[in-house]
Amino acid sequence: MGVIYKLTDEVVHFIISQRQSNPLFSCRQLAESASQKFGLNLSKSSVHDVLKESGIITPRGRKPKDKFEIPQEKKKQIQSSLSQVKLLPPIIASPELNLIADIVEVKKEVLMAKSVQEEEDMPQQEQENIEISPEYEGAGKIFLKAALWDLGIFSEENLKETDWKYYLTYAKGVKVVLENDRNFFIDLPLPLERCIREAVDGMVNNIKPVIVQKVSDEVLFKATMSGQEEFKIKNIQIVDRNDHVLLEISDIMDGIKKYSFENIYFVENYENNILKRSKGLFFSQDVDNNDVIENISNLRGFDSTNENENTVSLLVSDTYGNKSVLQQAIERLNRMYLRDEQNRLVRVKIEAAPQEKSQDEESSTV
């Protein structure tokens, strides 16, 4: 057992920043890392208390007596979205491809052939389809909007106080059960509404790729997503942290389903104040001055959008004092793979701000 210390601000900041940079680090790993850096003998319970007080993790305790239930109104909305199925045309593999290894190879060949064709066709199409907005003030408010999008909230207009229990409930991920009784688990420790949306859009409606970082059986996952007859999906289950099934979706349509393996940035945050939530998701704990976030929120910028992506470019000069803080926030947001109210993947980047002319330069052009 470690020794309980009155931790200095430096140690506290180190623990919090390490957890935010590496969300999968356990309290034990964080305790070992901090102990080694500062010559201490920290216990994992001391680290847990730091994270709990900062709002990064929930308090420990017994499991709740009552199982969380999705509100009936929300269930109706989910069922409505399930009725609007937009499937891609199924690709049927030849009967002789029975081995999983062969299936994966076929999938790889299809994707490679498609990417070659896209390289030939996309440049001109992209130029025609991308819309670029005029420059506007407050482009940096993207971080405040993203704090809501992470919860699956796209409008605060009809948001009730009682809705927060639902939106601040976190799922553990998605269990996929096949008709051959095999199953695999997709780790998606996201807010419940967003986890449902990812599962429905990617595995039911098949209109967006499923973006994943870790699955329990990668080979089985790839074979299933290839749409082969012997790997049909029986149902998918949204599972909470206590392994309760919150939602089960059956009658999954057949066909190839798109996916992408990415290094996702997962953050558990139970704050419903949007400014505080944005700070907890995107900004280091070292940024303790809200003026910095307000300054970033007021940055000018412009949007580049097409049907699938929304890229917000923030205009920043070389001498901008908060550039490193902004760059870290952008990196975190981009690794969360958020979608906006039009279901477009959200990206943020820095663009060089136009140089202001000096008085000498202006007079010389007159």
C-alpha positions as CSV (number, residue, x, y, z in Angstrom):
1,M,0.0,0.0,0.0
2,G,1.3,3.5,-0.9
3,V,1.6,6.3,1.5
4,I,-1.0,9.1,1.5
5,Y,0.6,12.5,0.9
6,K,-0.7,16.1,0.8
7,L,0.0,16.3,-2.9
8,T,1.6,19.4,-4.4
9,D,-0.1,21.2,-7.3
10,E,2.8,20.0,-9.5
11,V,2.0,16.3,-8.7
12,V,-1.7,16.8,-9.1
13,H,-1.3,18.5,-12.5
14,F,1.1,15.7,-13.6
15,I,-1.5,13.0,-12.7
16,I,-4.3,14.8,-14.4
17,S,-2.3,15.6,-17.6
18,Q,-1.0,12.0,-17.8
19,R,-4.6,10.6,-17.5
20,Q,-5.9,13.0,-20.2
21,S,-3.0,12.3,-22.5
22,N,-3.4,8.5,-21.9
23,P,-7.1,7.8,-21.0
24,L,-6.4,4.1,-20.8
25,F,-3.9,4.5,-18.0
26,S,-5.1,2.9,-14.8
27,C,-4.8,4.5,-11.3
28,R,-2.1,2.0,-10.5
29,Q,-0.1,2.9,-13.6
30,L,-0.5,6.6,-12.9
31,A,0.6,6.1,-9.3
32,E,3.7,4.3,-10.4
33,S,4.5,7.0,-13.0
34,A,4.1,9.9,-10.5
35,S,6.0,8.0,-7.8
36,Q,8.9,7.5,-10.2
37,K,9.0,11.1,-11.4
38,F,8.7,12.8,-8.0
39,G,10.4,10.2,-5.7
40,L,7.2,9.3,-3.9
41,N,5.3,6.1,-2.9
42,L,1.8,7.0,-4.1
43,S,-1.1,4.6,-3.7
44,K,-3.6,4.1,-6.5
45,S,-6.4,5.2,-4.1
46,S,-4.6,8.6,-3.8
47,V,-4.5,8.9,-7.6
48,H,-8.2,7.9,-7.8
49,D,-9.1,10.7,-5.3
50,V,-7.2,13.2,-7.5
51,L,-9.1,12.1,-10.6
52,K,-12.4,12.0,-8.8
53,E,-12.0,15.5,-7.5
54,S,-11.1,16.8,-10.9
55,G,-14.2,15.3,-12.4
56,I,-12.3,12.9,-14.7
57,I,-13.7,9.7,-13.3
58,T,-16.8,8.9,-11.3
59,P,-16.8,8.2,-7.5
60,R,-16.2,4.7,-6.5
61,G,-18.9,2.8,-4.6
62,R,-21.4,0.0,-4.9
63,K,-23.1,-0.7,-8.1
64,P,-26.5,1.2,-8.3
65,K,-29.4,-0.9,-7.2
66,D,-31.5,0.2,-10.1
67,K,-30.4,-0.6,-13.7
68,F,-30.3,2.5,-15.9
69,E,-33.1,2.6,-18.4
70,I,-33.2,4.6,-21.6
71,P,-36.2,7.0,-21.4
72,Q,-39.2,6.0,-23.5
73,E,-39.1,9.2,-25.5
74,K,-35.5,8.6,-26.4
75,K,-36.3,4.9,-27.4
76,K,-38.9,6.2,-29.8
77,Q,-36.3,8.5,-31.4
78,I,-33.9,5.6,-31.8
79,Q,-36.6,3.4,-33.4
80,S,-37.4,6.3,-35.8
81,S,-33.8,6.5,-36.9
82,L,-33.7,2.7,-37.3
83,S,-36.5,2.9,-39.8
84,Q,-34.6,5.2,-42.1
85,V,-32.2,2.6,-43.3
86,K,-29.8,3.5,-46.1
87,L,-27.8,0.5,-47.0
88,L,-24.9,0.3,-49.5
89,P,-25.3,-2.2,-52.3
90,P,-24.2,-5.6,-50.9
91,I,-21.1,-7.2,-52.4
92,I,-21.5,-11.0,-52.6
93,A,-18.2,-13.0,-52.5
94,S,-17.8,-16.1,-54.4
95,P,-19.0,-19.4,-52.7
96,E,-15.5,-20.9,-52.6
97,L,-14.2,-18.3,-50.1
98,N,-14.9,-20.0,-46.9
99,L,-11.8,-19.2,-44.8
100,I,-11.7,-16.1,-42.8
101,A,-8.2,-15.3,-44.1
102,D,-9.5,-15.4,-47.6
103,I,-12.4,-13.1,-46.7
104,V,-10.1,-10.6,-45.2
105,E,-7.9,-10.7,-48.4
106,V,-11.0,-10.2,-50.6
107,K,-12.0,-7.2,-48.5
108,K,-8.5,-5.8,-48.8
109,E,-8.5,-6.2,-52.6
110,V,-11.9,-4.5,-52.9
111,L,-10.8,-1.6,-50.9
112,M,-7.5,-1.3,-52.8
113,A,-9.3,-1.4,-56.2
114,K,-11.7,1.2,-54.9
115,S,-9.0,3.5,-53.6
116,V,-7.1,3.4,-57.0
117,Q,-10.3,4.5,-58.7
118,E,-11.0,7.2,-56.1
119,E,-7.5,8.6,-56.6
120,E,-8.3,9.1,-60.3
121,D,-11.8,10.5,-59.8
122,M,-11.7,12.4,-56.4
123,P,-9.5,15.5,-57.0
124,Q,-11.9,17.1,-59.5
125,Q,-15.0,16.0,-57.5
126,E,-13.6,17.4,-54.3
127,Q,-12.9,20.7,-55.9
128,E,-16.4,20.9,-57.1
129,N,-18.1,19.7,-53.9
130,I,-16.2,21.6,-51.2
131,E,-17.8,24.8,-50.0
132,I,-15.7,27.4,-48.3
133,S,-17.4,29.9,-46.1
134,P,-16.4,33.6,-45.8
135,E,-14.1,34.4,-42.8
136,Y,-16.1,35.0,-39.6
137,E,-15.5,35.9,-35.9
138,G,-15.8,33.3,-33.2
139,A,-14.6,30.3,-35.3
140,G,-12.9,29.1,-32.1
141,K,-16.3,28.4,-30.6
142,I,-15.9,25.0,-32.3
143,F,-14.6,23.7,-29.0
144,L,-17.8,24.7,-27.2
145,K,-19.9,23.1,-29.9
146,A,-17.8,19.9,-29.8
147,A,-18.3,19.6,-26.1
148,L,-22.0,19.1,-26.9
149,W,-21.5,17.0,-30.0
150,D,-19.5,14.6,-27.8
151,L,-22.7,13.9,-25.9
152,G,-24.8,13.6,-29.1
153,I,-26.5,17.0,-28.4
154,F,-27.0,19.1,-31.5
155,S,-29.4,21.7,-30.1
156,E,-29.9,23.1,-26.6
157,E,-33.2,24.5,-27.5
158,N,-35.4,21.8,-26.0
159,L,-32.9,20.4,-23.5
160,K,-34.4,19.8,-20.1
161,E,-32.5,19.5,-16.8
162,T,-33.8,15.9,-16.5
163,D,-32.2,15.0,-19.8
164,W,-28.7,15.3,-18.4
165,K,-28.9,11.9,-16.6
166,Y,-29.3,10.3,-20.0
167,Y,-26.7,12.3,-21.9
168,L,-24.1,11.9,-19.1
169,T,-24.5,8.1,-19.0
170,Y,-21.5,6.3,-20.6
171,A,-21.6,3.1,-22.5
172,K,-18.9,0.5,-22.4
173,G,-19.2,-0.4,-26.0
174,V,-21.1,-2.6,-28.5
175,K,-21.5,-6.4,-28.3
176,V,-22.1,-8.0,-31.7
177,V,-23.8,-11.4,-31.7
178,L,-23.7,-13.5,-34.9
179,E,-26.2,-16.0,-36.1
180,N,-23.6,-18.7,-35.7
181,D,-23.6,-17.8,-32.0
182,R,-20.1,-16.3,-32.0
183,N,-19.7,-12.8,-30.8
184,F,-17.1,-10.0,-30.4
185,F,-17.0,-6.8,-28.5
186,I,-16.2,-3.3,-29.8
187,D,-14.7,-1.0,-27.1
188,L,-16.6,2.4,-27.5
189,P,-16.5,4.0,-24.0
190,L,-18.6,7.0,-25.2
191,P,-21.6,8.9,-23.9
192,L,-24.6,6.7,-24.5
193,E,-26.3,8.8,-27.2
194,R,-23.1,9.0,-29.2
195,C,-22.4,5.3,-28.8
196,I,-25.9,4.4,-30.1
197,R,-25.5,6.8,-33.0
198,E,-22.1,5.3,-34.0
199,A,-23.5,1.8,-33.8
200,V,-26.7,2.6,-35.7
201,D,-25.1,4.7,-38.5
202,G,-22.2,2.2,-38.9
203,M,-23.7,-1.2,-38.4
204,V,-27.5,-0.8,-39.1
205,N,-28.0,2.1,-41.5
206,N,-24.6,1.6,-43.0
207,I,-24.2,5.3,-43.9
208,K,-20.9,6.0,-42.1
209,P,-17.8,3.9,-41.3
210,V,-17.6,2.4,-37.8
211,I,-14.5,4.0,-36.3
212,V,-12.9,1.7,-33.7
213,Q,-9.7,1.4,-31.8
214,K,-10.0,-2.0,-30.1
215,V,-12.2,-5.1,-30.7
216,S,-12.1,-8.4,-28.8
217,D,-11.6,-10.5,-31.9
218,E,-10.2,-8.5,-34.9
219,V,-10.3,-11.4,-37.4
220,L,-14.0,-12.2,-36.6
221,F,-14.8,-8.4,-36.7
222,K,-13.3,-8.0,-40.2
223,A,-15.0,-11.2,-41.5
224,T,-18.3,-9.9,-40.2
225,M,-17.9,-6.5,-41.7
226,S,-17.1,-8.1,-45.0
227,G,-20.8,-9.2,-45.2
228,Q,-20.2,-12.9,-45.7
229,E,-23.2,-15.3,-45.5
230,E,-21.6,-17.3,-42.6
231,F,-21.0,-14.2,-40.5
232,K,-24.4,-12.6,-40.4
233,I,-25.2,-10.4,-37.5
234,K,-28.1,-11.6,-35.2
235,N,-28.2,-8.5,-33.1
236,I,-26.1,-5.7,-31.6
237,Q,-26.2,-4.7,-28.0
238,I,-25.2,-1.4,-26.4
239,V,-23.6,-2.3,-23.0
240,D,-23.0,-0.1,-20.0
241,R,-20.1,-0.1,-17.5
242,N,-21.8,-2.8,-15.4
243,D,-22.4,-5.0,-18.5
244,H,-26.1,-4.3,-18.5
245,V,-27.6,-4.3,-22.0
246,L,-29.1,-0.9,-22.5
247,L,-30.4,-1.4,-26.0
248,E,-30.6,-4.4,-28.3
249,I,-31.1,-4.0,-32.0
250,S,-32.1,-6.9,-34.2
251,D,-33.0,-7.4,-37.8
252,I,-29.7,-6.2,-39.0
253,M,-29.6,-5.8,-42.8
254,D,-27.0,-7.8,-44.8
255,G,-24.2,-6.2,-46.8
256,I,-20.6,-5.0,-46.5
257,K,-20.1,-2.5,-43.7
258,K,-17.4,0.2,-43.7
259,Y,-15.0,0.6,-40.8
260,S,-11.7,2.3,-39.9
261,F,-9.2,1.5,-37.1
262,E,-8.0,4.7,-35.5
263,N,-6.2,5.9,-32.3
264,I,-9.3,7.4,-30.7
265,Y,-9.1,9.8,-27.8
266,F,-11.7,8.8,-25.2
267,V,-12.5,11.2,-22.3
268,E,-14.9,10.5,-19.5
269,N,-16.4,13.8,-18.4
270,Y,-19.6,14.3,-16.3
271,E,-19.7,18.1,-16.4
272,N,-22.9,19.7,-17.9
273,N,-21.5,23.3,-17.8
274,I,-20.4,23.7,-21.4
275,L,-17.4,25.9,-20.7
276,K,-16.1,23.6,-18.0
277,R,-16.9,20.6,-20.1
278,S,-15.0,22.0,-23.1
279,K,-12.0,22.8,-20.8
280,G,-12.0,19.2,-19.4
281,L,-12.2,17.6,-22.8
282,F,-9.8,19.7,-24.9
283,F,-7.5,21.9,-22.7
284,S,-4.8,20.9,-20.3
285,Q,-5.4,21.5,-16.6
286,D,-2.4,23.9,-16.7
287,V,-4.8,26.2,-18.5
288,D,-6.5,27.5,-15.4
289,N,-7.4,30.9,-16.9
290,N,-10.8,31.0,-18.7
291,D,-9.5,34.1,-20.6
292,V,-7.3,31.8,-22.6
293,I,-10.2,29.7,-23.7
294,E,-12.3,32.8,-24.4
295,N,-9.5,34.2,-26.5
296,I,-9.3,31.0,-28.5
297,S,-13.1,31.0,-28.9
298,N,-13.0,34.5,-30.5
299,L,-10.5,33.5,-33.2
300,R,-11.4,34.3,-36.7
301,G,-11.6,31.4,-39.2
302,F,-13.6,29.8,-42.0
303,D,-15.2,26.5,-42.8
304,S,-14.5,24.0,-45.6
305,T,-17.4,21.5,-45.9
306,N,-18.7,18.8,-48.2
307,E,-21.2,16.0,-47.7
308,N,-18.9,14.0,-45.3
309,E,-16.6,16.4,-43.6
310,N,-16.6,19.8,-41.9
311,T,-13.1,21.3,-41.5
312,V,-12.8,24.5,-39.4
313,S,-9.7,26.5,-40.1
314,L,-8.6,28.9,-37.4
315,L,-6.6,31.9,-38.5
316,V,-3.5,32.3,-36.2
317,S,-0.5,34.6,-36.6
318,D,3.1,33.4,-36.0
319,T,3.2,35.5,-32.8
320,Y,0.0,34.2,-31.3
321,G,0.7,33.5,-27.6
322,N,-1.7,30.6,-27.1
323,K,-0.6,28.6,-30.1
324,S,0.7,25.5,-28.2
325,V,-2.4,25.4,-26.1
326,L,-4.6,25.6,-29.2
327,Q,-2.6,22.9,-31.0
328,Q,-3.1,20.5,-28.2
329,A,-6.8,21.2,-28.1
330,I,-7.0,20.6,-31.9
331,E,-5.2,17.4,-31.6
332,R,-7.5,16.1,-28.9
333,L,-10.7,17.2,-30.8
334,N,-9.5,15.6,-34.1
335,R,-8.8,12.3,-32.3
336,M,-12.3,12.1,-30.9
337,Y,-13.8,11.7,-34.4
338,L,-16.8,13.8,-33.6
339,R,-19.7,14.5,-36.0
340,D,-21.7,17.7,-36.3
341,E,-25.5,18.2,-36.6
342,Q,-25.3,17.2,-40.3
343,N,-23.5,14.0,-39.4
344,R,-20.2,15.2,-41.0
345,L,-16.8,14.3,-39.5
346,V,-15.4,17.4,-37.8
347,R,-11.8,18.5,-38.2
348,V,-10.0,21.6,-37.0
349,K,-6.7,23.0,-38.2
350,I,-4.6,26.1,-38.0
351,E,-4.1,28.4,-40.9
352,A,-1.7,31.3,-41.1
353,A,-3.5,34.6,-40.5
354,P,-3.0,37.2,-43.3
355,Q,-0.2,39.6,-42.5
356,E,-1.4,43.1,-41.6
357,K,0.4,45.7,-43.7
358,S,2.5,48.3,-41.8
359,Q,1.9,52.0,-42.2
360,D,5.0,52.3,-44.5
361,E,3.7,49.5,-46.7
362,E,0.2,51.1,-46.9
363,S,1.6,54.5,-47.8
364,S,3.8,53.0,-50.5
365,T,0.8,51.5,-52.3
366,V,-1.1,54.8,-52.4
